[in-house]
């Protein structure tokens, strides 16, 4: 089965953490660094898709158009094998 890719909004919060939100899913995570946030996003995406199914991902440009100033919009590919676990 092919891995799915979804757009995600990455935002550096005032507390220093990076939050990640998937506009197409009811799914959000965070990490202490941008790399850790990406890894957490991959893990969360994989778990969400296994549990709740696979909606069609939004167009990346549509998500960019709705992003707030300072947000990073990146594609996240599901897959536990692609994520580095912290610790």
N, CA, C and O atoms as a Maestro MAE file, in Angstrom:
{
 s_m_m2io_version
 :::
 2.0.0
}

f_m_ct {
 s_m_title
 :::
 protein
 m_atom[348] {
  # First column is atom index #
  i_m_mmod_type
  r_m_x_coord
  r_m_y_coord
  r_m_z_coord
  i_m_residue_number
  s_m_chain_name
  s_m_pdb_residue_name
  s_m_pdb_atom_name
  i_m_atomic_number
  :::
  1 25 0.840 -1.189 0.000 1 A "UNK " " N  " 7
  2 3 0.000 0.000 0.000 1 A "UNK " " CA " 6
  3 2 0.886 1.253 0.000 1 A "UNK " " C  " 6
  4 15 1.871 1.331 0.734 1 A "UNK " " O  " 8
  5 25 0.530 2.189 -0.804 2 A "UNK " " N  " 7
  6 3 1.302 3.418 -0.951 2 A "UNK " " CA " 6
  7 2 1.041 4.378 0.212 2 A "UNK " " C  " 6
  8 15 -0.093 4.528 0.669 2 A "UNK " " O  " 8
  9 25 2.109 5.023 0.680 3 A "UNK " " N  " 7
  10 3 1.955 6.023 1.733 3 A "UNK " " CA " 6
  11 2 1.252 7.250 1.182 3 A "UNK " " C  " 6
  12 15 1.454 7.620 0.025 3 A "UNK " " O  " 8
  13 25 0.431 7.878 2.001 4 A "UNK " " N  " 7
  14 3 -0.297 9.091 1.623 4 A "UNK " " CA " 6
  15 2 0.461 10.313 2.137 4 A "UNK " " C  " 6
  16 15 1.183 10.237 3.131 4 A "UNK " " O  " 8
  17 25 0.290 11.425 1.453 5 A "UNK " " N  " 7
  18 3 0.936 12.682 1.817 5 A "UNK " " CA " 6
  19 2 -0.142 13.741 2.012 5 A "UNK " " C  " 6
  20 15 -1.058 13.868 1.200 5 A "UNK " " O  " 8
  21 25 -0.018 14.502 3.104 6 A "UNK " " N  " 7
  22 3 -0.993 15.543 3.441 6 A "UNK " " CA " 6
  23 2 -0.278 16.842 3.773 6 A "UNK " " C  " 6
  24 15 0.811 16.821 4.347 6 A "UNK " " O  " 8
  25 25 -0.879 17.972 3.417 7 A "UNK " " N  " 7
  26 3 -0.296 19.253 3.805 7 A "UNK " " CA " 6
  27 2 -0.510 19.495 5.297 7 A "UNK " " C  " 6
  28 15 -1.528 19.107 5.870 7 A "UNK " " O  " 8
  29 25 0.471 20.142 5.904 8 A "UNK " " N  " 7
  30 3 0.396 20.460 7.330 8 A "UNK " " CA " 6
  31 2 0.937 21.862 7.566 8 A "UNK " " C  " 6
  32 15 1.819 22.337 6.852 8 A "UNK " " O  " 8
  33 25 0.388 22.510 8.583 9 A "UNK " " N  " 7
  34 3 0.846 23.834 9.000 9 A "UNK " " CA " 6
  35 2 1.757 23.674 10.203 9 A "UNK " " C  " 6
  36 15 1.361 23.100 11.217 9 A "UNK " " O  " 8
  37 25 2.967 24.178 10.091 10 A "UNK " " N  " 7
  38 3 3.934 24.166 11.187 10 A "UNK " " CA " 6
  39 2 4.052 25.593 11.702 10 A "UNK " " C  " 6
  40 15 4.214 26.531 10.920 10 A "UNK " " O  " 8
  41 25 3.971 25.756 13.026 11 A "UNK " " N  " 7
  42 3 4.031 27.095 13.616 11 A "UNK " " CA " 6
  43 2 4.914 27.068 14.854 11 A "UNK " " C  " 6
  44 15 4.760 26.206 15.719 11 A "UNK " " O  " 8
  45 25 5.842 28.017 14.933 12 A "UNK " " N  " 7
  46 3 6.643 28.143 16.146 12 A "UNK " " CA " 6
  47 2 5.816 28.923 17.163 12 A "UNK " " C  " 6
  48 15 5.433 30.068 16.927 12 A "UNK " " O  " 8
  49 25 5.552 28.286 18.287 13 A "UNK " " N  " 7
  50 3 4.732 28.886 19.333 13 A "UNK " " CA " 6
  51 2 5.582 29.746 20.262 13 A "UNK " " C  " 6
  52 15 6.807 29.626 20.283 13 A "UNK " " O  " 8
  53 25 4.938 30.597 21.012 14 A "UNK " " N  " 7
  54 3 5.646 31.488 21.950 14 A "UNK " " CA " 6
  55 2 6.482 30.718 22.968 14 A "UNK " " C  " 6
  56 15 7.529 31.192 23.409 14 A "UNK " " O  " 8
  57 25 6.015 29.537 23.335 15 A "UNK " " N  " 7
  58 3 6.727 28.722 24.328 15 A "UNK " " CA " 6
  59 2 7.976 28.064 23.745 15 A "UNK " " C  " 6
  60 15 8.755 27.454 24.477 15 A "UNK " " O  " 8
  61 25 8.172 28.185 22.428 16 A "UNK " " N  " 7
  62 3 9.346 27.615 21.779 16 A "UNK " " CA " 6
  63 2 9.081 26.309 21.059 16 A "UNK " " C  " 6
  64 15 9.906 25.875 20.255 16 A "UNK " " O  " 8
  65 25 7.948 25.668 21.327 17 A "UNK " " N  " 7
  66 3 7.606 24.422 20.642 17 A "UNK " " CA " 6
  67 2 7.119 24.706 19.224 17 A "UNK " " C  " 6
  68 15 6.687 25.816 18.912 17 A "UNK " " O  " 8
  69 25 7.194 23.702 18.386 18 A "UNK " " N  " 7
  70 3 6.626 23.770 17.042 18 A "UNK " " CA " 6
  71 2 5.337 22.957 17.038 18 A "UNK " " C  " 6
  72 15 5.353 21.759 17.322 18 A "UNK " " O  " 8
  73 25 4.228 23.606 16.717 19 A "UNK " " N  " 7
  74 3 2.961 22.891 16.602 19 A "UNK " " CA " 6
  75 2 2.734 22.528 15.140 19 A "UNK " " C  " 6
  76 15 3.198 23.214 14.229 19 A "UNK " " O  " 8
  77 25 2.014 21.438 14.944 20 A "UNK " " N  " 7
  78 3 1.698 20.958 13.601 20 A "UNK " " CA " 6
  79 2 0.201 20.668 13.548 20 A "UNK " " C  " 6
  80 15 -0.335 19.971 14.410 20 A "UNK " " O  " 8
  81 25 -0.464 21.204 12.538 21 A "UNK " " N  " 7
  82 3 -1.891 20.970 12.363 21 A "UNK " " CA " 6
  83 2 -2.141 20.511 10.932 21 A "UNK " " C  " 6
  84 15 -1.637 21.107 9.980 21 A "UNK " " O  " 8
  85 25 -2.921 19.452 10.793 22 A "UNK " " N  " 7
  86 3 -3.347 18.958 9.486 22 A "UNK " " CA " 6
  87 2 -4.737 19.510 9.194 22 A "UNK " " C  " 6
  88 15 -5.699 19.087 9.835 22 A "UNK " " O  " 8
  89 25 -4.877 20.437 8.252 23 A "UNK " " N  " 7
  90 3 -6.190 21.015 7.963 23 A "UNK " " CA " 6
  91 2 -7.239 20.002 7.519 23 A "UNK " " C  " 6
  92 15 -8.431 20.224 7.733 23 A "UNK " " O  " 8
  93 25 -6.827 18.900 6.908 24 A "UNK " " N  " 7
  94 3 -7.771 17.904 6.405 24 A "UNK " " CA " 6
  95 2 -8.228 16.905 7.470 24 A "UNK " " C  " 6
  96 15 -9.175 16.149 7.255 24 A "UNK " " O  " 8
  97 25 -7.559 16.907 8.601 25 A "UNK " " N  " 7
  98 3 -7.804 15.900 9.628 25 A "UNK " " CA " 6
  99 2 -8.015 16.590 10.978 25 A "UNK " " C  " 6
  100 15 -7.604 17.736 11.165 25 A "UNK " " O  " 8
  101 25 -8.634 15.915 11.882 26 A "UNK " " N  " 7
  102 3 -8.748 16.415 13.251 26 A "UNK " " CA " 6
  103 2 -7.523 15.912 14.001 26 A "UNK " " C  " 6
  104 15 -7.624 15.053 14.877 26 A "UNK " " O  " 8
  105 25 -6.357 16.463 13.642 27 A "UNK " " N  " 7
  106 3 -5.094 15.915 14.114 27 A "UNK " " CA " 6
  107 2 -4.084 17.051 14.276 27 A "UNK " " C  " 6
  108 15 -3.872 17.847 13.362 27 A "UNK " " O  " 8
  109 25 -3.467 17.108 15.456 28 A "UNK " " N  " 7
  110 3 -2.418 18.098 15.722 28 A "UNK " " CA " 6
  111 2 -1.417 17.503 16.702 28 A "UNK " " C  " 6
  112 15 -1.778 16.720 17.581 28 A "UNK " " O  " 8
  113 25 -0.160 17.882 16.541 29 A "UNK " " N  " 7
  114 3 0.918 17.423 17.425 29 A "UNK " " CA " 6
  115 2 1.910 18.560 17.589 29 A "UNK " " C  " 6
  116 15 1.745 19.627 16.998 29 A "UNK " " O  " 8
  117 25 2.949 18.328 18.399 30 A "UNK " " N  " 7
  118 3 4.003 19.336 18.532 30 A "UNK " " CA " 6
  119 2 5.328 18.650 18.816 30 A "UNK " " C  " 6
  120 15 5.375 17.460 19.130 30 A "UNK " " O  " 8
  121 25 6.400 19.417 18.702 31 A "UNK " " N  " 7
  122 3 7.736 18.932 18.993 31 A "UNK " " CA " 6
  123 2 8.614 20.071 19.466 31 A "UNK " " C  " 6
  124 15 8.308 21.240 19.232 31 A "UNK " " O  " 8
  125 25 9.693 19.731 20.125 32 A "UNK " " N  " 7
  126 3 10.606 20.753 20.645 32 A "UNK " " CA " 6
  127 2 11.420 21.419 19.544 32 A "UNK " " C  " 6
  128 15 11.817 22.577 19.676 32 A "UNK " " O  " 8
  129 25 11.669 20.694 18.460 33 A "UNK " " N  " 7
  130 3 12.392 21.231 17.315 33 A "UNK " " CA " 6
  131 2 11.545 20.994 16.065 33 A "UNK " " C  " 6
  132 15 10.577 20.235 16.097 33 A "UNK " " O  " 8
  133 25 11.912 21.637 14.985 34 A "UNK " " N  " 7
  134 3 11.181 21.428 13.730 34 A "UNK " " CA " 6
  135 2 11.312 19.974 13.270 34 A "UNK " " C  " 6
  136 15 10.340 19.385 12.796 34 A "UNK " " O  " 8
  137 25 12.502 19.397 13.405 35 A "UNK " " N  " 7
  138 3 12.686 17.989 13.029 35 A "UNK " " CA " 6
  139 2 11.821 17.064 13.877 35 A "UNK " " C  " 6
  140 15 11.191 16.142 13.358 35 A "UNK " " O  " 8
  141 25 11.795 17.315 15.184 36 A "UNK " " N  " 7
  142 3 10.974 16.490 16.059 36 A "UNK " " CA " 6
  143 2 9.489 16.656 15.735 36 A "UNK " " C  " 6
  144 15 8.734 15.684 15.764 36 A "UNK " " O  " 8
  145 25 9.072 17.876 15.430 37 A "UNK " " N  " 7
  146 3 7.677 18.117 15.053 37 A "UNK " " CA " 6
  147 2 7.321 17.347 13.780 37 A "UNK " " C  " 6
  148 15 6.228 16.789 13.687 37 A "UNK " " O  " 8
  149 25 8.214 17.309 12.813 38 A "UNK " " N  " 7
  150 3 7.976 16.554 11.577 38 A "UNK " " CA " 6
  151 2 7.858 15.068 11.889 38 A "UNK " " C  " 6
  152 15 6.968 14.394 11.370 38 A "UNK " " O  " 8
  153 25 8.747 14.554 12.729 39 A "UNK " " N  " 7
  154 3 8.681 13.141 13.095 39 A "UNK " " CA " 6
  155 2 7.368 12.811 13.805 39 A "UNK " " C  " 6
  156 15 6.744 11.789 13.520 39 A "UNK " " O  " 8
  157 25 6.960 13.662 14.711 40 A "UNK " " N  " 7
  158 3 5.704 13.457 15.429 40 A "UNK " " CA " 6
  159 2 4.522 13.533 14.461 40 A "UNK " " C  " 6
  160 15 3.551 12.788 14.598 40 A "UNK " " O  " 8
  161 25 4.611 14.428 13.494 41 A "UNK " " N  " 7
  162 3 3.546 14.560 12.499 41 A "UNK " " CA " 6
  163 2 3.416 13.285 11.667 41 A "UNK " " C  " 6
  164 15 2.302 12.840 11.389 41 A "UNK " " O  " 8
  165 25 4.529 12.702 11.272 42 A "UNK " " N  " 7
  166 3 4.494 11.449 10.496 42 A "UNK " " CA " 6
  167 2 3.842 10.325 11.291 42 A "UNK " " C  " 6
  168 15 3.018 9.574 10.770 42 A "UNK " " O  " 8
  169 25 4.226 10.222 12.566 43 A "UNK " " N  " 7
  170 3 3.658 9.184 13.423 43 A "UNK " " CA " 6
  171 2 2.158 9.404 13.624 43 A "UNK " " C  " 6
  172 15 1.366 8.467 13.518 43 A "UNK " " O  " 8
  173 25 1.776 10.646 13.913 44 A "UNK " " N  " 7
  174 3 0.363 10.959 14.144 44 A "UNK " " CA " 6
  175 2 -0.456 10.724 12.878 44 A "UNK " " C  " 6
  176 15 -1.563 10.191 12.948 44 A "UNK " " O  " 8
  177 25 0.074 11.113 11.732 45 A "UNK " " N  " 7
  178 3 -0.634 10.914 10.469 45 A "UNK " " CA " 6
  179 2 -0.867 9.429 10.213 45 A "UNK " " C  " 6
  180 15 -1.968 9.029 9.833 45 A "UNK " " O  " 8
  181 25 0.146 8.625 10.414 46 A "UNK " " N  " 7
  182 3 0.000 7.175 10.215 46 A "UNK " " CA " 6
  183 2 -1.077 6.604 11.129 46 A "UNK " " C  " 6
  184 15 -1.928 5.831 10.690 46 A "UNK " " O  " 8
  185 25 -1.037 6.986 12.392 47 A "UNK " " N  " 7
  186 3 -2.027 6.474 13.350 47 A "UNK " " CA " 6
  187 2 -3.426 6.952 12.993 47 A "UNK " " C  " 6
  188 15 -4.378 6.175 13.055 47 A "UNK " " O  " 8
  189 25 -3.563 8.221 12.621 48 A "UNK " " N  " 7
  190 3 -4.877 8.778 12.293 48 A "UNK " " CA " 6
  191 2 -5.473 8.071 11.086 48 A "UNK " " C  " 6
  192 15 -6.649 7.707 11.094 48 A "UNK " " O  " 8
  193 25 -4.672 7.878 10.057 49 A "UNK " " N  " 7
  194 3 -5.178 7.252 8.834 49 A "UNK " " CA " 6
  195 2 -5.567 5.788 9.057 49 A "UNK " " C  " 6
  196 15 -6.523 5.307 8.449 49 A "UNK " " O  " 8
  197 25 -4.850 5.087 9.906 50 A "UNK " " N  " 7
  198 3 -5.211 3.702 10.222 50 A "UNK " " CA " 6
  199 2 -6.534 3.652 10.985 50 A "UNK " " C  " 6
  200 15 -7.346 2.751 10.778 50 A "UNK " " O  " 8
  201 25 -6.738 4.622 11.860 51 A "UNK " " N  " 7
  202 3 -7.934 4.630 12.707 51 A "UNK " " CA " 6
  203 2 -9.162 5.178 11.979 51 A "UNK " " C  " 6
  204 15 -10.239 4.588 12.057 51 A "UNK " " O  " 8
  205 25 -9.011 6.296 11.276 52 A "UNK " " N  " 7
  206 3 -10.159 7.037 10.764 52 A "UNK " " CA " 6
  207 2 -10.290 7.069 9.250 52 A "UNK " " C  " 6
  208 15 -11.188 7.736 8.735 52 A "UNK " " O  " 8
  209 25 -9.438 6.379 8.527 53 A "UNK " " N  " 7
  210 3 -9.572 6.350 7.073 53 A "UNK " " CA " 6
  211 2 -8.756 7.418 6.374 53 A "UNK " " C  " 6
  212 15 -8.000 8.157 7.005 53 A "UNK " " O  " 8
  213 25 -8.920 7.487 5.059 54 A "UNK " " N  " 7
  214 3 -8.086 8.363 4.254 54 A "UNK " " CA " 6
  215 2 -8.903 9.346 3.433 54 A "UNK " " C  " 6
  216 15 -9.290 9.033 2.307 54 A "UNK " " O  " 8
  217 25 -9.171 10.520 3.970 55 A "UNK " " N  " 7
  218 3 -9.822 11.541 3.145 55 A "UNK " " CA " 6
  219 2 -8.847 12.046 2.089 55 A "UNK " " C  " 6
  220 15 -7.634 11.891 2.234 55 A "UNK " " O  " 8
  221 25 -9.367 12.643 1.043 56 A "UNK " " N  " 7
  222 3 -8.493 13.232 0.031 56 A "UNK " " CA " 6
  223 2 -7.768 14.430 0.621 56 A "UNK " " C  " 6
  224 15 -8.388 15.254 1.293 56 A "UNK " " O  " 8
  225 25 -6.460 14.542 0.381 57 A "UNK " " N  " 7
  226 3 -5.721 15.697 0.889 57 A "UNK " " CA " 6
  227 2 -6.059 16.968 0.116 57 A "UNK " " C  " 6
  228 15 -6.359 16.922 -1.077 57 A "UNK " " O  " 8
  229 25 -6.008 18.093 0.807 58 A "UNK " " N  " 7
  230 3 -6.215 19.397 0.168 58 A "UNK " " CA " 6
  231 2 -5.052 19.713 -0.754 58 A "UNK " " C  " 6
  232 15 -3.959 19.164 -0.611 58 A "UNK " " O  " 8
  233 25 -5.299 20.596 -1.691 59 A "UNK " " N  " 7
  234 3 -4.252 21.098 -2.563 59 A "UNK " " CA " 6
  235 2 -3.296 21.956 -1.731 59 A "UNK " " C  " 6
  236 15 -3.735 22.788 -0.937 59 A "UNK " " O  " 8
  237 25 -2.011 21.754 -1.911 60 A "UNK " " N  " 7
  238 3 -1.002 22.473 -1.137 60 A "UNK " " CA " 6
  239 2 -1.147 23.985 -1.279 60 A "UNK " " C  " 6
  240 15 -0.994 24.712 -0.299 60 A "UNK " " O  " 8
  241 25 -1.434 24.455 -2.458 61 A "UNK " " N  " 7
  242 3 -1.573 25.902 -2.677 61 A "UNK " " CA " 6
  243 2 -2.795 26.472 -1.964 61 A "UNK " " C  " 6
  244 15 -2.765 27.619 -1.517 61 A "UNK " " O  " 8
  245 25 -3.869 25.694 -1.849 62 A "UNK " " N  " 7
  246 3 -5.042 26.132 -1.099 62 A "UNK " " CA " 6
  247 2 -4.708 26.300 0.383 62 A "UNK " " C  " 6
  248 15 -5.152 27.253 1.023 62 A "UNK " " O  " 8
  249 25 -3.934 25.379 0.913 63 A "UNK " " N  " 7
  250 3 -3.531 25.464 2.323 63 A "UNK " " CA " 6
  251 2 -2.603 26.657 2.524 63 A "UNK " " C  " 6
  252 15 -2.728 27.379 3.514 63 A "UNK " " O  " 8
  253 25 -1.672 26.871 1.593 64 A "UNK " " N  " 7
  254 3 -0.772 28.032 1.694 64 A "UNK " " CA " 6
  255 2 -1.558 29.341 1.699 64 A "UNK " " C  " 6
  256 15 -1.216 30.270 2.431 64 A "UNK " " O  " 8
  257 25 -2.600 29.413 0.891 65 A "UNK " " N  " 7
  258 3 -3.398 30.637 0.799 65 A "UNK " " CA " 6
  259 2 -4.118 30.946 2.107 65 A "UNK " " C  " 6
  260 15 -4.400 32.111 2.391 65 A "UNK " " O  " 8
  261 25 -4.416 29.939 2.897 66 A "UNK " " N  " 7
  262 3 -5.137 30.123 4.157 66 A "UNK " " CA " 6
  263 2 -4.211 30.196 5.373 66 A "UNK " " C  " 6
  264 15 -4.670 30.462 6.484 66 A "UNK " " O  " 8
  265 25 -2.920 29.964 5.171 67 A "UNK " " N  " 7
  266 3 -1.972 29.964 6.288 67 A "UNK " " CA " 6
  267 2 -1.794 31.375 6.857 67 A "UNK " " C  " 6
  268 15 -1.930 32.372 6.149 67 A "UNK " " O  " 8
  269 25 -1.489 31.426 8.146 68 A "UNK " " N  " 7
  270 3 -1.211 32.698 8.789 68 A "UNK " " CA " 6
  271 2 0.243 33.079 8.552 68 A "UNK " " C  " 6
  272 15 1.077 32.230 8.235 68 A "UNK " " O  " 8
  273 25 0.535 34.353 8.708 69 A "UNK " " N  " 7
  274 3 1.903 34.836 8.545 69 A "UNK " " CA " 6
  275 2 2.815 34.091 9.521 69 A "UNK " " C  " 6
  276 15 2.509 33.967 10.707 69 A "UNK " " O  " 8
  277 25 3.914 33.611 9.011 70 A "UNK " " N  " 7
  278 3 4.875 32.887 9.832 70 A "UNK " " CA " 6
  279 2 4.703 31.377 9.820 70 A "UNK " " C  " 6
  280 15 5.603 30.652 10.244 70 A "UNK " " O  " 8
  281 25 3.555 30.888 9.338 71 A "UNK " " N  " 7
  282 3 3.343 29.442 9.252 71 A "UNK " " CA " 6
  283 2 4.201 28.856 8.140 71 A "UNK " " C  " 6
  284 15 4.380 29.472 7.089 71 A "UNK " " O  " 8
  285 25 4.723 27.677 8.378 72 A "UNK " " N  " 7
  286 3 5.381 26.898 7.335 72 A "UNK " " CA " 6
  287 2 4.368 25.878 6.855 72 A "UNK " " C  " 6
  288 15 3.753 25.185 7.666 72 A "UNK " " O  " 8
  289 25 4.189 25.779 5.566 73 A "UNK " " N  " 7
  290 3 3.282 24.778 5.001 73 A "UNK " " CA " 6
  291 2 4.143 23.740 4.300 73 A "UNK " " C  " 6
  292 15 4.864 24.040 3.348 73 A "UNK " " O  " 8
  293 25 4.048 22.502 4.798 74 A "UNK " " N  " 7
  294 3 4.868 21.428 4.239 74 A "UNK " " CA " 6
  295 2 4.025 20.187 4.048 74 A "UNK " " C  " 6
  296 15 3.007 20.000 4.714 74 A "UNK " " O  " 8
  297 25 4.454 19.350 3.140 75 A "UNK " " N  " 7
  298 3 3.814 18.060 2.945 75 A "UNK " " CA " 6
  299 2 4.420 17.057 3.924 75 A "UNK " " C  " 6
  300 15 5.635 17.016 4.118 75 A "UNK " " O  " 8
  301 25 3.560 16.259 4.533 76 A "UNK " " N  " 7
  302 3 3.993 15.219 5.464 76 A "UNK " " CA " 6
  303 2 3.540 13.887 4.900 76 A "UNK " " C  " 6
  304 15 2.367 13.702 4.574 76 A "UNK " " O  " 8
  305 25 4.478 12.965 4.790 77 A "UNK " " N  " 7
  306 3 4.162 11.623 4.314 77 A "UNK " " CA " 6
  307 2 3.998 10.705 5.509 77 A "UNK " " C  " 6
  308 15 4.848 10.661 6.398 77 A "UNK " " O  " 8
  309 25 2.898 9.975 5.517 78 A "UNK " " N  " 7
  310 3 2.695 9.017 6.598 78 A "UNK " " CA " 6
  311 2 3.781 7.962 6.536 78 A "UNK " " C  " 6
  312 15 4.394 7.751 5.490 78 A "UNK " " O  " 8
  313 25 4.013 7.319 7.628 79 A "UNK " " N  " 7
  314 3 4.949 6.204 7.623 79 A "UNK " " CA " 6
  315 2 5.801 6.148 8.855 79 A "UNK " " C  " 6
  316 15 6.603 7.046 9.114 79 A "UNK " " O  " 8
  317 25 5.626 5.088 9.621 80 A "UNK " " N  " 7
  318 3 6.417 4.917 10.825 80 A "UNK " " CA " 6
  319 2 7.886 4.713 10.491 80 A "UNK " " C  " 6
  320 15 8.764 5.122 11.251 80 A "UNK " " O  " 8
  321 25 8.154 4.078 9.351 81 A "UNK " " N  " 7
  322 3 9.541 3.801 8.980 81 A "UNK " " CA " 6
  323 2 10.309 5.078 8.635 81 A "UNK " " C  " 6
  324 15 11.540 5.067 8.635 81 A "UNK " " O  " 8
  325 25 9.611 6.175 8.341 82 A "UNK " " N  " 7
  326 3 10.267 7.423 7.978 82 A "UNK " " CA " 6
  327 2 10.495 8.340 9.171 82 A "UNK " " C  " 6
  328 15 11.151 9.372 9.031 82 A "UNK " " O  " 8
  329 25 9.980 7.997 10.320 83 A "UNK " " N  " 7
  330 3 10.067 8.876 11.489 83 A "UNK " " CA " 6
  331 2 11.188 8.404 12.416 83 A "UNK " " C  " 6
  332 15 11.387 7.209 12.634 83 A "UNK " " O  " 8
  333 25 11.898 9.374 12.945 84 A "UNK " " N  " 7
  334 3 12.912 9.099 13.959 84 A "UNK " " CA " 6
  335 2 12.272 9.346 15.311 84 A "UNK " " C  " 6
  336 15 11.734 10.426 15.557 84 A "UNK " " O  " 8
  337 25 12.324 8.365 16.181 85 A "UNK " " N  " 7
  338 3 11.737 8.529 17.503 85 A "UNK " " CA " 6
  339 2 12.726 9.208 18.433 85 A "UNK " " C  " 6
  340 15 13.890 8.813 18.510 85 A "UNK " " O  " 8
  341 25 12.262 10.228 19.138 86 A "UNK " " N  " 7
  342 3 13.111 10.946 20.095 86 A "UNK " " CA " 6
  343 2 13.300 10.080 21.332 86 A "UNK " " C  " 6
  344 15 12.455 9.256 21.681 86 A "UNK " " O  " 8
  345 25 14.443 10.297 21.984 87 A "UNK " " N  " 7
  346 3 14.655 9.630 23.254 87 A "UNK " " CA " 6
  347 2 15.566 8.501 23.089 87 A "UNK " " C  " 6
  348 15 15.870 7.807 24.059 87 A "UNK " " O  " 8
  :::
 }
 m_bond[347] {
  # First column is bond index #
  i_m_from
  i_m_to
  i_m_order
  :::
  1 1 2 1
  2 2 3 1
  3 3 4 2
  4 3 5 1
  5 5 6 1
  6 6 7 1
  7 7 8 2
  8 7 9 1
  9 9 10 1
  10 10 11 1
  11 11 12 2
  12 11 13 1
  13 13 14 1
  14 14 15 1
  15 15 16 2
  16 15 17 1
  17 17 18 1
  18 18 19 1
  19 19 20 2
  20 19 21 1
  21 21 22 1
  22 22 23 1
  23 23 24 2
  24 23 25 1
  25 25 26 1
  26 26 27 1
  27 27 28 2
  28 27 29 1
  29 29 30 1
  30 30 31 1
  31 31 32 2
  32 31 33 1
  33 33 34 1
  34 34 35 1
  35 35 36 2
  36 35 37 1
  37 37 38 1
  38 38 39 1
  39 39 40 2
  40 39 41 1
  41 41 42 1
  42 42 43 1
  43 43 44 2
  44 43 45 1
  45 45 46 1
  46 46 47 1
  47 47 48 2
  48 47 49 1
  49 49 50 1
  50 50 51 1
  51 51 52 2
  52 51 53 1
  53 53 54 1
  54 54 55 1
  55 55 56 2
  56 55 57 1
  57 57 58 1
  58 58 59 1
  59 59 60 2
  60 59 61 1
  61 61 62 1
  62 62 63 1
  63 63 64 2
  64 63 65 1
  65 65 66 1
  66 66 67 1
  67 67 68 2
  68 67 69 1
  69 69 70 1
  70 70 71 1
  71 71 72 2
  72 71 73 1
  73 73 74 1
  74 74 75 1
  75 75 76 2
  76 75 77 1
  77 77 78 1
  78 78 79 1
  79 79 80 2
  80 79 81 1
  81 81 82 1
  82 82 83 1
  83 83 84 2
  84 83 85 1
  85 85 86 1
  86 86 87 1
  87 87 88 2
  88 87 89 1
  89 89 90 1
  90 90 91 1
  91 91 92 2
  92 91 93 1
  93 93 94 1
  94 94 95 1
  95 95 96 2
  96 95 97 1
  97 97 98 1
  98 98 99 1
  99 99 100 2
  100 99 101 1
  101 101 102 1
  102 102 103 1
  103 103 104 2
  104 103 105 1
  105 105 106 1
  106 106 107 1
  107 107 108 2
  108 107 109 1
  109 109 110 1
  110 110 111 1
  111 111 112 2
  112 111 113 1
  113 113 114 1
  114 114 115 1
  115 115 116 2
  116 115 117 1
  117 117 118 1
  118 118 119 1
  119 119 120 2
  120 119 121 1
  121 121 122 1
  122 122 123 1
  123 123 124 2
  124 123 125 1
  125 125 126 1
  126 126 127 1
  127 127 128 2
  128 127 129 1
  129 129 130 1
  130 130 131 1
  131 131 132 2
  132 131 133 1
  133 133 134 1
  134 134 135 1
  135 135 136 2
  136 135 137 1
  137 137 138 1
  138 138 139 1
  139 139 140 2
  140 139 141 1
  141 141 142 1
  142 142 143 1
  143 143 144 2
  144 143 145 1
  145 145 146 1
  146 146 147 1
  147 147 148 2
  148 147 149 1
  149 149 150 1
  150 150 151 1
  151 151 152 2
  152 151 153 1
  153 153 154 1
  154 154 155 1
  155 155 156 2
  156 155 157 1
  157 157 158 1
  158 158 159 1
  159 159 160 2
  160 159 161 1
  161 161 162 1
  162 162 163 1
  163 163 164 2
  164 163 165 1
  165 165 166 1
  166 166 167 1
  167 167 168 2
  168 167 169 1
  169 169 170 1
  170 170 171 1
  171 171 172 2
  172 171 173 1
  173 173 174 1
  174 174 175 1
  175 175 176 2
  176 175 177 1
  177 177 178 1
  178 178 179 1
  179 179 180 2
  180 179 181 1
  181 181 182 1
  182 182 183 1
  183 183 184 2
  184 183 185 1
  185 185 186 1
  186 186 187 1
  187 187 188 2
  188 187 189 1
  189 189 190 1
  190 190 191 1
  191 191 192 2
  192 191 193 1
  193 193 194 1
  194 194 195 1
  195 195 196 2
  196 195 197 1
  197 197 198 1
  198 198 199 1
  199 199 200 2
  200 199 201 1
  201 201 202 1
  202 202 203 1
  203 203 204 2
  204 203 205 1
  205 205 206 1
  206 206 207 1
  207 207 208 2
  208 207 209 1
  209 209 210 1
  210 210 211 1
  211 211 212 2
  212 211 213 1
  213 213 214 1
  214 214 215 1
  215 215 216 2
  216 215 217 1
  217 217 218 1
  218 218 219 1
  219 219 220 2
  220 219 221 1
  221 221 222 1
  222 222 223 1
  223 223 224 2
  224 223 225 1
  225 225 226 1
  226 226 227 1
  227 227 228 2
  228 227 229 1
  229 229 230 1
  230 230 231 1
  231 231 232 2
  232 231 233 1
  233 233 234 1
  234 234 235 1
  235 235 236 2
  236 235 237 1
  237 237 238 1
  238 238 239 1
  239 239 240 2
  240 239 241 1
  241 241 242 1
  242 242 243 1
  243 243 244 2
  244 243 245 1
  245 245 246 1
  246 246 247 1
  247 247 248 2
  248 247 249 1
  249 249 250 1
  250 250 251 1
  251 251 252 2
  252 251 253 1
  253 253 254 1
  254 254 255 1
  255 255 256 2
  256 255 257 1
  257 257 258 1
  258 258 259 1
  259 259 260 2
  260 259 261 1
  261 261 262 1
  262 262 263 1
  263 263 264 2
  264 263 265 1
  265 265 266 1
  266 266 267 1
  267 267 268 2
  268 267 269 1
  269 269 270 1
  270 270 271 1
  271 271 272 2
  272 271 273 1
  273 273 274 1
  274 274 275 1
  275 275 276 2
  276 275 277 1
  277 277 278 1
  278 278 279 1
  279 279 280 2
  280 279 281 1
  281 281 282 1
  282 282 283 1
  283 283 284 2
  284 283 285 1
  285 285 286 1
  286 286 287 1
  287 287 288 2
  288 287 289 1
  289 289 290 1
  290 290 291 1
  291 291 292 2
  292 291 293 1
  293 293 294 1
  294 294 295 1
  295 295 296 2
  296 295 297 1
  297 297 298 1
  298 298 299 1
  299 299 300 2
  300 299 301 1
  301 301 302 1
  302 302 303 1
  303 303 304 2
  304 303 305 1
  305 305 306 1
  306 306 307 1
  307 307 308 2
  308 307 309 1
  309 309 310 1
  310 310 311 1
  311 311 312 2
  312 311 313 1
  313 313 314 1
  314 314 315 1
  315 315 316 2
  316 315 317 1
  317 317 318 1
  318 318 319 1
  319 319 320 2
  320 319 321 1
  321 321 322 1
  322 322 323 1
  323 323 324 2
  324 323 325 1
  325 325 326 1
  326 326 327 1
  327 327 328 2
  328 327 329 1
  329 329 330 1
  330 330 331 1
  331 331 332 2
  332 331 333 1
  333 333 334 1
  334 334 335 1
  335 335 336 2
  336 335 337 1
  337 337 338 1
  338 338 339 1
  339 339 340 2
  340 339 341 1
  341 341 342 1
  342 342 343 1
  343 343 344 2
  344 343 345 1
  345 345 346 1
  346 346 347 1
  347 347 348 2
  :::
 }
}
